[in-house]
């Protein structure tokens, strides 16, 4: 973790955010759900900039789950088009990009143009200094664990992996976030109090902060409040306080 200069406390090294409440935000205003997703995308950009400015090293956001395909096609299309707009913006302002952008999840069901744009931006930002932003897209924590097991089985069939070699470090190396630290803090706006299949492996010892604000209304001040709550807690990792 890094020192937070504003408070003198320790910043979480890796933050996860479940970006929830876009649809309810729109419905409260008599707007289509797509308007909530559009405002939520603006909030995402603002929070990324703020995390970068205060020294957060890793940020993982839950953008679209494996279960979200059950939503109306019009809403799915709106979300995917917002993603296209975001990737186009990054390409136009590539000189302003700081940090690494990664997408975690199963990209296979996405449209070909999206898969190509995602591959391009990941290649373009790989190896950069600064914050690493993981966008969880068509992501599910259980699916990720199954994917890791499938990779392990494949290695065993090739004769390069024995049962004795399977440990937590090996499994961690097969996760989408391989090489990154575990999640310290998971934030869920919207008032809901569940993890919804998000970062089940990486968040084993994460602190959870649930907030009543809907994601489109989430501000840097709300993030500061969540971090302050994190700093007040004693993380024992199964042990006892010293």
Order of alpha helices (4+ residues) and beta strands (2+ residues): beta-beta-beta-alpha-alpha-beta-alpha-beta-alpha-beta-alpha-alpha-beta-beta-alpha
